Amino acid sequence: MPLHHLTRFPRLELIGAPTPLEYLPRLSDYLGREIYIKRDDVTPIAMGGNKLRKLEFLVADALR
């Protein structure tokens, strides 16, 4: 599913700040294309990551 399709779902922002993308030069060289990872482990909230992102959608849906 393309990322822009997610805008149709309600979302309650809990993280409050974007998380950085980190370039992986060695893996990029090995695979022959640019590889990045999203650093959700550096969110300002201790329990960051994909669980918190999923919770943003679940809470928004529950509040509707």
mmCIF file of the N, C-alpha and C atoms, coordinates in Angstrom:
data_MODEL
# 
_entry.id   MODEL 
# 
loop_
_atom_site.group_PDB 
_atom_site.id 
_atom_site.type_symbol 
_atom_site.label_atom_id 
_atom_site.label_alt_id 
_atom_site.label_comp_id 
_atom_site.label_asym_id 
_atom_site.label_entity_id 
_atom_site.label_seq_id 
_atom_site.pdbx_PDB_ins_code 
_atom_site.Cartn_x 
_atom_site.Cartn_y 
_atom_site.Cartn_z 
_atom_site.occupancy 
_atom_site.B_iso_or_equiv 
_atom_site.pdbx_formal_charge 
_atom_site.auth_seq_id 
_atom_site.auth_comp_id 
_atom_site.auth_asym_id 
_atom_site.auth_atom_id 
_atom_site.pdbx_PDB_model_num 
ATOM 1   N N  . MET A 1 1  ? 0.854   -1.174 0.000  1.00 0.00 ? 1  MET A N  1 
ATOM 2   C CA . MET A 1 1  ? 0.000   0.000  0.000  1.00 0.00 ? 1  MET A CA 1 
ATOM 3   C C  . MET A 1 1  ? 0.900   1.236  0.000  1.00 0.00 ? 1  MET A C  1 
ATOM 4   N N  . PRO A 1 2  ? 0.700   2.137  -0.955 1.00 0.00 ? 2  PRO A N  1 
ATOM 5   C CA . PRO A 1 2  ? 1.469   3.381  -0.950 1.00 0.00 ? 2  PRO A CA 1 
ATOM 6   C C  . PRO A 1 2  ? 1.195   4.197  0.323  1.00 0.00 ? 2  PRO A C  1 
ATOM 7   N N  . LEU A 1 3  ? 2.207   4.903  0.757  1.00 0.00 ? 3  LEU A N  1 
ATOM 8   C CA . LEU A 1 3  ? 2.136   5.660  2.005  1.00 0.00 ? 3  LEU A CA 1 
ATOM 9   C C  . LEU A 1 3  ? 1.006   6.684  2.013  1.00 0.00 ? 3  LEU A C  1 
ATOM 10  N N  . HIS A 1 4  ? 0.723   7.318  0.880  1.00 0.00 ? 4  HIS A N  1 
ATOM 11  C CA . HIS A 1 4  ? -0.323  8.352  0.860  1.00 0.00 ? 4  HIS A CA 1 
ATOM 12  C C  . HIS A 1 4  ? -1.710  7.775  1.128  1.00 0.00 ? 4  HIS A C  1 
ATOM 13  N N  . HIS A 1 5  ? -1.891  6.467  0.989  1.00 0.00 ? 5  HIS A N  1 
ATOM 14  C CA . HIS A 1 5  ? -3.192  5.855  1.295  1.00 0.00 ? 5  HIS A CA 1 
ATOM 15  C C  . HIS A 1 5  ? -3.484  5.854  2.800  1.00 0.00 ? 5  HIS A C  1 
ATOM 16  N N  . LEU A 1 6  ? -2.455  5.985  3.622  1.00 0.00 ? 6  LEU A N  1 
ATOM 17  C CA . LEU A 1 6  ? -2.659  5.993  5.075  1.00 0.00 ? 6  LEU A CA 1 
ATOM 18  C C  . LEU A 1 6  ? -3.375  7.248  5.558  1.00 0.00 ? 6  LEU A C  1 
ATOM 19  N N  . THR A 1 7  ? -3.384  8.296  4.747  1.00 0.00 ? 7  THR A N  1 
ATOM 20  C CA . THR A 1 7  ? -4.027  9.545  5.175  1.00 0.00 ? 7  THR A CA 1 
ATOM 21  C C  . THR A 1 7  ? -5.535  9.399  5.301  1.00 0.00 ? 7  THR A C  1 
ATOM 22  N N  . ARG A 1 8  ? -6.098  8.353  4.732  1.00 0.00 ? 8  ARG A N  1 
ATOM 23  C CA . ARG A 1 8  ? -7.554  8.168  4.855  1.00 0.00 ? 8  ARG A CA 1 
ATOM 24  C C  . ARG A 1 8  ? -7.950  7.620  6.218  1.00 0.00 ? 8  ARG A C  1 
ATOM 25  N N  . PHE A 1 9  ? -6.995  7.148  6.996  1.00 0.00 ? 9  PHE A N  1 
ATOM 26  C CA . PHE A 1 9  ? -7.274  6.626  8.330  1.00 0.00 ? 9  PHE A CA 1 
ATOM 27  C C  . PHE A 1 9  ? -7.048  7.716  9.376  1.00 0.00 ? 9  PHE A C  1 
ATOM 28  N N  . PRO A 1 10 ? -7.938  7.827  10.375 1.00 0.00 ? 10 PRO A N  1 
ATOM 29  C CA . PRO A 1 10 ? -7.708  8.822  11.431 1.00 0.00 ? 10 PRO A CA 1 
ATOM 30  C C  . PRO A 1 10 ? -6.464  8.462  12.235 1.00 0.00 ? 10 PRO A C  1 
ATOM 31  N N  . ARG A 1 11 ? -5.746  9.488  12.664 1.00 0.00 ? 11 ARG A N  1 
ATOM 32  C CA . ARG A 1 11 ? -4.501  9.270  13.414 1.00 0.00 ? 11 ARG A CA 1 
ATOM 33  C C  . ARG A 1 11 ? -4.369  10.331 14.496 1.00 0.00 ? 11 ARG A C  1 
ATOM 34  N N  . LEU A 1 12 ? -4.082  9.899  15.704 1.00 0.00 ? 12 LEU A N  1 
ATOM 35  C CA . LEU A 1 12 ? -3.815  10.806 16.811 1.00 0.00 ? 12 LEU A CA 1 
ATOM 36  C C  . LEU A 1 12 ? -2.308  10.817 17.029 1.00 0.00 ? 12 LEU A C  1 
ATOM 37  N N  . GLU A 1 13 ? -1.671  11.956 16.782 1.00 0.00 ? 13 GLU A N  1 
ATOM 38  C CA . GLU A 1 13 ? -0.216  12.020 16.874 1.00 0.00 ? 13 GLU A CA 1 
ATOM 39  C C  . GLU A 1 13 ? 0.231   11.940 18.330 1.00 0.00 ? 13 GLU A C  1 
ATOM 40  N N  . LEU A 1 14 ? 0.980   10.909 18.655 1.00 0.00 ? 14 LEU A N  1 
ATOM 41  C CA . LEU A 1 14 ? 1.488   10.712 20.011 1.00 0.00 ? 14 LEU A CA 1 
ATOM 42  C C  . LEU A 1 14 ? 2.983   10.985 20.114 1.00 0.00 ? 14 LEU A C  1 
ATOM 43  N N  . ILE A 1 15 ? 3.693   10.790 19.032 1.00 0.00 ? 15 ILE A N  1 
ATOM 44  C CA . ILE A 1 15 ? 5.148   10.951 19.064 1.00 0.00 ? 15 ILE A CA 1 
ATOM 45  C C  . ILE A 1 15 ? 5.524   12.427 19.085 1.00 0.00 ? 15 ILE A C  1 
ATOM 46  N N  . GLY A 1 16 ? 4.889   13.236 18.257 1.00 0.00 ? 16 GLY A N  1 
ATOM 47  C CA . GLY A 1 16 ? 5.094   14.676 18.299 1.00 0.00 ? 16 GLY A CA 1 
ATOM 48  C C  . GLY A 1 16 ? 6.299   15.194 17.550 1.00 0.00 ? 16 GLY A C  1 
ATOM 49  N N  . ALA A 1 17 ? 7.132   14.330 17.016 1.00 0.00 ? 17 ALA A N  1 
ATOM 50  C CA . ALA A 1 17 ? 8.305   14.782 16.278 1.00 0.00 ? 17 ALA A CA 1 
ATOM 51  C C  . ALA A 1 17 ? 8.684   13.717 15.259 1.00 0.00 ? 17 ALA A C  1 
ATOM 52  N N  . PRO A 1 18 ? 9.195   14.146 14.112 1.00 0.00 ? 18 PRO A N  1 
ATOM 53  C CA . PRO A 1 18 ? 9.638   13.145 13.141 1.00 0.00 ? 18 PRO A CA 1 
ATOM 54  C C  . PRO A 1 18 ? 10.896  12.438 13.638 1.00 0.00 ? 18 PRO A C  1 
ATOM 55  N N  . THR A 1 19 ? 11.049  11.211 13.239 1.00 0.00 ? 19 THR A N  1 
ATOM 56  C CA . THR A 1 19 ? 12.258  10.470 13.600 1.00 0.00 ? 19 THR A CA 1 
ATOM 57  C C  . THR A 1 19 ? 13.184  10.440 12.388 1.00 0.00 ? 19 THR A C  1 
ATOM 58  N N  . PRO A 1 20 ? 14.493  10.424 12.622 1.00 0.00 ? 20 PRO A N  1 
ATOM 59  C CA . PRO A 1 20 ? 15.435  10.542 11.506 1.00 0.00 ? 20 PRO A CA 1 
ATOM 60  C C  . PRO A 1 20 ? 15.557  9.269  10.675 1.00 0.00 ? 20 PRO A C  1 
ATOM 61  N N  . LEU A 1 21 ? 15.971  9.467  9.428  1.00 0.00 ? 21 LEU A N  1 
ATOM 62  C CA . LEU A 1 21 ? 16.373  8.365  8.569  1.00 0.00 ? 21 LEU A CA 1 
ATOM 63  C C  . LEU A 1 21 ? 17.890  8.288  8.622  1.00 0.00 ? 21 LEU A C  1 
ATOM 64  N N  . GLU A 1 22 ? 18.419  7.093  8.718  1.00 0.00 ? 22 GLU A N  1 
ATOM 65  C CA . GLU A 1 22 ? 19.867  6.921  8.778  1.00 0.00 ? 22 GLU A CA 1 
ATOM 66  C C  . GLU A 1 22 ? 20.325  6.121  7.562  1.00 0.00 ? 22 GLU A C  1 
ATOM 67  N N  . TYR A 1 23 ? 21.282  6.676  6.850  1.00 0.00 ? 23 TYR A N  1 
ATOM 68  C CA . TYR A 1 23 ? 21.844  6.022  5.676  1.00 0.00 ? 23 TYR A CA 1 
ATOM 69  C C  . TYR A 1 23 ? 22.779  4.904  6.122  1.00 0.00 ? 23 TYR A C  1 
ATOM 70  N N  . LEU A 1 24 ? 22.688  3.754  5.475  1.00 0.00 ? 24 LEU A N  1 
ATOM 71  C CA . LEU A 1 24 ? 23.543  2.609  5.790  1.00 0.00 ? 24 LEU A CA 1 
ATOM 72  C C  . LEU A 1 24 ? 24.532  2.402  4.642  1.00 0.00 ? 24 LEU A C  1 
ATOM 73  N N  . PRO A 1 25 ? 25.714  3.016  4.739  1.00 0.00 ? 25 PRO A N  1 
ATOM 74  C CA . PRO A 1 25 ? 26.642  2.997  3.601  1.00 0.00 ? 25 PRO A CA 1 
ATOM 75  C C  . PRO A 1 25 ? 27.169  1.607  3.248  1.00 0.00 ? 25 PRO A C  1 
ATOM 76  N N  . ARG A 1 26 ? 27.518  0.795  4.231  1.00 0.00 ? 26 ARG A N  1 
ATOM 77  C CA . ARG A 1 26 ? 28.083  -0.528 3.916  1.00 0.00 ? 26 ARG A CA 1 
ATOM 78  C C  . ARG A 1 26 ? 27.047  -1.438 3.264  1.00 0.00 ? 26 ARG A C  1 
ATOM 79  N N  . LEU A 1 27 ? 25.822  -1.444 3.801  1.00 0.00 ? 27 LEU A N  1 
ATOM 80  C CA . LEU A 1 27 ? 24.766  -2.259 3.209  1.00 0.00 ? 27 LEU A CA 1 
ATOM 81  C C  . LEU A 1 27 ? 24.385  -1.726 1.830  1.00 0.00 ? 27 LEU A C  1 
ATOM 82  N N  . SER A 1 28 ? 24.383  -0.408 1.683  1.00 0.00 ? 28 SER A N  1 
ATOM 83  C CA . SER A 1 28 ? 24.095  0.207  0.386  1.00 0.00 ? 28 SER A CA 1 
ATOM 84  C C  . SER A 1 28 ? 25.130  -0.213 -0.655 1.00 0.00 ? 28 SER A C  1 
ATOM 85  N N  . ASP A 1 29 ? 26.407  -0.181 -0.275 1.00 0.00 ? 29 ASP A N  1 
ATOM 86  C CA . ASP A 1 29 ? 27.466  -0.607 -1.194 1.00 0.00 ? 29 ASP A CA 1 
ATOM 87  C C  . ASP A 1 29 ? 27.309  -2.074 -1.566 1.00 0.00 ? 29 ASP A C  1 
ATOM 88  N N  . TYR A 1 30 ? 26.994  -2.899 -0.587 1.00 0.00 ? 30 TYR A N  1 
ATOM 89  C CA . TYR A 1 30 ? 26.847  -4.338 -0.811 1.00 0.00 ? 30 TYR A CA 1 
ATOM 90  C C  . TYR A 1 30 ? 25.676  -4.647 -1.748 1.00 0.00 ? 30 TYR A C  1 
ATOM 91  N N  . LEU A 1 31 ? 24.555  -3.954 -1.555 1.00 0.00 ? 31 LEU A N  1 
ATOM 92  C CA . LEU A 1 31 ? 23.359  -4.220 -2.356 1.00 0.00 ? 31 LEU A CA 1 
ATOM 93  C C  . LEU A 1 31 ? 23.300  -3.416 -3.655 1.00 0.00 ? 31 LEU A C  1 
ATOM 94  N N  . GLY A 1 32 ? 24.142  -2.393 -3.758 1.00 0.00 ? 32 GLY A N  1 
ATOM 95  C CA . GLY A 1 32 ? 24.168  -1.598 -4.978 1.00 0.00 ? 32 GLY A CA 1 
ATOM 96  C C  . GLY A 1 32 ? 23.050  -0.584 -5.098 1.00 0.00 ? 32 GLY A C  1 
ATOM 97  N N  . ARG A 1 33 ? 22.435  -0.225 -3.990 1.00 0.00 ? 33 ARG A N  1 
ATOM 98  C CA . ARG A 1 33 ? 21.402  0.825  -3.975 1.00 0.00 ? 33 ARG A CA 1 
ATOM 99  C C  . ARG A 1 33 ? 21.396  1.466  -2.599 1.00 0.00 ? 33 ARG A C  1 
ATOM 100 N N  . GLU A 1 34 ? 20.826  2.671  -2.528 1.00 0.00 ? 34 GLU A N  1 
ATOM 101 C CA . GLU A 1 34 ? 20.814  3.395  -1.260 1.00 0.00 ? 34 GLU A CA 1 
ATOM 102 C C  . GLU A 1 34 ? 19.820  2.761  -0.295 1.00 0.00 ? 34 GLU A C  1 
ATOM 103 N N  . ILE A 1 35 ? 20.296  2.433  0.899  1.00 0.00 ? 35 ILE A N  1 
ATOM 104 C CA . ILE A 1 35 ? 19.468  1.821  1.932  1.00 0.00 ? 35 ILE A CA 1 
ATOM 105 C C  . ILE A 1 35 ? 19.451  2.750  3.146  1.00 0.00 ? 35 ILE A C  1 
ATOM 106 N N  . TYR A 1 36 ? 18.249  3.027  3.632  1.00 0.00 ? 36 TYR A N  1 
ATOM 107 C CA . TYR A 1 36 ? 18.052  3.861  4.816  1.00 0.00 ? 36 TYR A CA 1 
ATOM 108 C C  . TYR A 1 36 ? 17.198  3.090  5.818  1.00 0.00 ? 36 TYR A C  1 
ATOM 109 N N  . ILE A 1 37 ? 17.364  3.408  7.097  1.00 0.00 ? 37 ILE A N  1 
ATOM 110 C CA . ILE A 1 37 ? 16.466  2.877  8.119  1.00 0.00 ? 37 ILE A CA 1 
ATOM 111 C C  . ILE A 1 37 ? 15.841  4.049  8.862  1.00 0.00 ? 37 ILE A C  1 
ATOM 112 N N  . LYS A 1 38 ? 14.622  3.865  9.309  1.00 0.00 ? 38 LYS A N  1 
ATOM 113 C CA . LYS A 1 38 ? 13.923  4.889  10.093 1.00 0.00 ? 38 LYS A CA 1 
ATOM 114 C C  . LYS A 1 38 ? 14.234  4.629  11.553 1.00 0.00 ? 38 LYS A C  1 
ATOM 115 N N  . ARG A 1 39 ? 14.761  5.608  12.247 1.00 0.00 ? 39 ARG A N  1 
ATOM 116 C CA . ARG A 1 39 ? 15.230  5.458  13.621 1.00 0.00 ? 39 ARG A CA 1 
ATOM 117 C C  . ARG A 1 39 ? 14.121  5.764  14.624 1.00 0.00 ? 39 ARG A C  1 
ATOM 118 N N  . ASP A 1 40 ? 13.129  4.885  14.702 1.00 0.00 ? 40 ASP A N  1 
ATOM 119 C CA . ASP A 1 40 ? 12.050  5.058  15.673 1.00 0.00 ? 40 ASP A CA 1 
ATOM 120 C C  . ASP A 1 40 ? 12.520  4.806  17.100 1.00 0.00 ? 40 ASP A C  1 
ATOM 121 N N  . ASP A 1 41 ? 13.725  4.266  17.254 1.00 0.00 ? 41 ASP A N  1 
ATOM 122 C CA . ASP A 1 41 ? 14.242  4.033  18.600 1.00 0.00 ? 41 ASP A CA 1 
ATOM 123 C C  . ASP A 1 41 ? 14.703  5.322  19.281 1.00 0.00 ? 41 ASP A C  1 
ATOM 124 N N  . VAL A 1 42 ? 14.749  6.421  18.561 1.00 0.00 ? 42 VAL A N  1 
ATOM 125 C CA . VAL A 1 42 ? 15.186  7.691  19.156 1.00 0.00 ? 42 VAL A CA 1 
ATOM 126 C C  . VAL A 1 42 ? 14.024  8.654  19.390 1.00 0.00 ? 42 VAL A C  1 
ATOM 127 N N  . THR A 1 43 ? 12.805  8.135  19.471 1.00 0.00 ? 43 THR A N  1 
ATOM 128 C CA . THR A 1 43 ? 11.653  8.990  19.757 1.00 0.00 ? 43 THR A CA 1 
ATOM 129 C C  . THR A 1 43 ? 11.771  9.551  21.166 1.00 0.00 ? 43 THR A C  1 
ATOM 130 N N  . PRO A 1 44 ? 11.173  10.721 21.414 1.00 0.00 ? 44 PRO A N  1 
ATOM 131 C CA . PRO A 1 44 ? 11.253  11.302 22.751 1.00 0.00 ? 44 PRO A CA 1 
ATOM 132 C C  . PRO A 1 44 ? 10.493  10.497 23.809 1.00 0.00 ? 44 PRO A C  1 
ATOM 133 N N  . ILE A 1 45 ? 9.599   9.611  23.362 1.00 0.00 ? 45 ILE A N  1 
ATOM 134 C CA . ILE A 1 45 ? 8.839   8.783  24.300 1.00 0.00 ? 45 ILE A CA 1 
ATOM 135 C C  . ILE A 1 45 ? 9.554   7.449  24.438 1.00 0.00 ? 45 ILE A C  1 
ATOM 136 N N  . ALA A 1 46 ? 9.694   6.963  25.648 1.00 0.00 ? 46 ALA A N  1 
ATOM 137 C CA . ALA A 1 46 ? 10.480  5.753  25.912 1.00 0.00 ? 46 ALA A CA 1 
ATOM 138 C C  . ALA A 1 46 ? 9.984   4.536  25.151 1.00 0.00 ? 46 ALA A C  1 
ATOM 139 N N  . MET A 1 47 ? 8.688   4.429  24.931 1.00 0.00 ? 47 MET A N  1 
ATOM 140 C CA . MET A 1 47 ? 8.163   3.243  24.255 1.00 0.00 ? 47 MET A CA 1 
ATOM 141 C C  . MET A 1 47 ? 7.940   3.478  22.766 1.00 0.00 ? 47 MET A C  1 
ATOM 142 N N  . GLY A 1 48 ? 8.856   4.155  22.122 1.00 0.00 ? 48 GLY A N  1 
ATOM 143 C CA . GLY A 1 48 ? 8.699   4.485  20.715 1.00 0.00 ? 48 GLY A CA 1 
ATOM 144 C C  . GLY A 1 48 ? 8.740   3.266  19.818 1.00 0.00 ? 48 GLY A C  1 
ATOM 145 N N  . GLY A 1 49 ? 8.700   3.520  18.527 1.00 0.00 ? 49 GLY A N  1 
ATOM 146 C CA . GLY A 1 49 ? 8.778   2.436  17.560 1.00 0.00 ? 49 GLY A CA 1 
ATOM 147 C C  . GLY A 1 49 ? 7.448   2.135  16.911 1.00 0.00 ? 49 GLY A C  1 
ATOM 148 N N  . ASN A 1 50 ? 7.385   0.972  16.270 1.00 0.00 ? 50 ASN A N  1 
ATOM 149 C CA . ASN A 1 50 ? 6.194   0.647  15.494 1.00 0.00 ? 50 ASN A CA 1 
ATOM 150 C C  . ASN A 1 50 ? 4.965   0.433  16.365 1.00 0.00 ? 50 ASN A C  1 
ATOM 151 N N  . LYS A 1 51 ? 5.139   0.017  17.610 1.00 0.00 ? 51 LYS A N  1 
ATOM 152 C CA . LYS A 1 51 ? 3.976   -0.179 18.488 1.00 0.00 ? 51 LYS A CA 1 
ATOM 153 C C  . LYS A 1 51 ? 3.291   1.158  18.780 1.00 0.00 ? 51 LYS A C  1 
ATOM 154 N N  . LEU A 1 52 ? 4.081   2.181  19.002 1.00 0.00 ? 52 LEU A N  1 
ATOM 155 C CA . LEU A 1 52 ? 3.518   3.505  19.255 1.00 0.00 ? 52 LEU A CA 1 
ATOM 156 C C  . LEU A 1 52 ? 2.857   4.065  17.997 1.00 0.00 ? 52 LEU A C  1 
ATOM 157 N N  . ARG A 1 53 ? 3.447   3.830  16.842 1.00 0.00 ? 53 ARG A N  1 
ATOM 158 C CA . ARG A 1 53 ? 2.834   4.297  15.588 1.00 0.00 ? 53 ARG A CA 1 
ATOM 159 C C  . ARG A 1 53 ? 1.498   3.608  15.355 1.00 0.00 ? 53 ARG A C  1 
ATOM 160 N N  . LYS A 1 54 ? 1.425   2.310  15.631 1.00 0.00 ? 54 LYS A N  1 
ATOM 161 C CA . LYS A 1 54 ? 0.153   1.597  15.487 1.00 0.00 ? 54 LYS A CA 1 
ATOM 162 C C  . LYS A 1 54 ? -0.873  2.141  16.472 1.00 0.00 ? 54 LYS A C  1 
ATOM 163 N N  . LEU A 1 55 ? -0.428  2.443  17.688 1.00 0.00 ? 55 LEU A N  1 
ATOM 164 C CA . LEU A 1 55 ? -1.317  2.974  18.711 1.00 0.00 ? 55 LEU A CA 1 
ATOM 165 C C  . LEU A 1 55 ? -1.918  4.311  18.286 1.00 0.00 ? 55 LEU A C  1 
ATOM 166 N N  . GLU A 1 56 ? -1.174  5.119  17.530 1.00 0.00 ? 56 GLU A N  1 
ATOM 167 C CA . GLU A 1 56 ? -1.702  6.395  17.034 1.00 0.00 ? 56 GLU A CA 1 
ATOM 168 C C  . GLU A 1 56 ? -2.978  6.184  16.216 1.00 0.00 ? 56 GLU A C  1 
ATOM 169 N N  . PHE A 1 57 ? -3.010  5.128  15.422 1.00 0.00 ? 57 PHE A N  1 
ATOM 170 C CA . PHE A 1 57 ? -4.189  4.836  14.604 1.00 0.00 ? 57 PHE A CA 1 
ATOM 171 C C  . PHE A 1 57 ? -5.296  4.199  15.436 1.00 0.00 ? 57 PHE A C  1 
ATOM 172 N N  . LEU A 1 58 ? -4.941  3.307  16.347 1.00 0.00 ? 58 LEU A N  1 
ATOM 173 C CA . LEU A 1 58 ? -5.953  2.632  17.167 1.00 0.00 ? 58 LEU A CA 1 
ATOM 174 C C  . LEU A 1 58 ? -6.680  3.604  18.091 1.00 0.00 ? 58 LEU A C  1 
ATOM 175 N N  . VAL A 1 59 ? -5.939  4.500  18.730 1.00 0.00 ? 59 VAL A N  1 
ATOM 176 C CA . VAL A 1 59 ? -6.546  5.475  19.648 1.00 0.00 ? 59 VAL A CA 1 
ATOM 177 C C  . VAL A 1 59 ? -7.442  6.442  18.876 1.00 0.00 ? 59 VAL A C  1 
ATOM 178 N N  . ALA A 1 60 ? -6.976  6.910  17.730 1.00 0.00 ? 60 ALA A N  1 
ATOM 179 C CA . ALA A 1 60 ? -7.797  7.827  16.927 1.00 0.00 ? 60 ALA A CA 1 
ATOM 180 C C  . ALA A 1 60 ? -9.096  7.161  16.502 1.00 0.00 ? 60 ALA A C  1 
ATOM 181 N N  . ASP A 1 61 ? -9.037  5.893  16.132 1.00 0.00 ? 61 ASP A N  1 
ATOM 182 C CA . ASP A 1 61 ? -10.246 5.168  15.736 1.00 0.00 ? 61 ASP A CA 1 
ATOM 183 C C  . ASP A 1 61 ? -11.174 4.978  16.928 1.00 0.00 ? 61 ASP A C  1 
ATOM 184 N N  . ALA A 1 62 ? -10.617 4.691  18.100 1.00 0.00 ? 62 ALA A N  1 
ATOM 185 C CA . ALA A 1 62 ? -11.433 4.491  19.303 1.00 0.00 ? 62 ALA A CA 1 
ATOM 186 C C  . ALA A 1 62 ? -12.123 5.785  19.734 1.00 0.00 ? 62 ALA A C  1 
ATOM 187 N N  . LEU A 1 63 ? -11.496 6.926  19.494 1.00 0.00 ? 63 LEU A N  1 
ATOM 188 C CA . LEU A 1 63 ? -12.070 8.212  19.889 1.00 0.00 ? 63 LEU A CA 1 
ATOM 189 C C  . LEU A 1 63 ? -13.149 8.704  18.925 1.00 0.00 ? 63 LEU A C  1 
ATOM 190 N N  . ARG A 1 64 ? -13.280 8.092  17.771 1.00 0.00 ? 64 ARG A N  1 
ATOM 191 C CA . ARG A 1 64 ? -14.305 8.510  16.801 1.00 0.00 ? 64 ARG A CA 1 
ATOM 192 C C  . ARG A 1 64 ? -15.682 8.162  17.272 1.00 0.00 ? 64 ARG A C  1 
# 
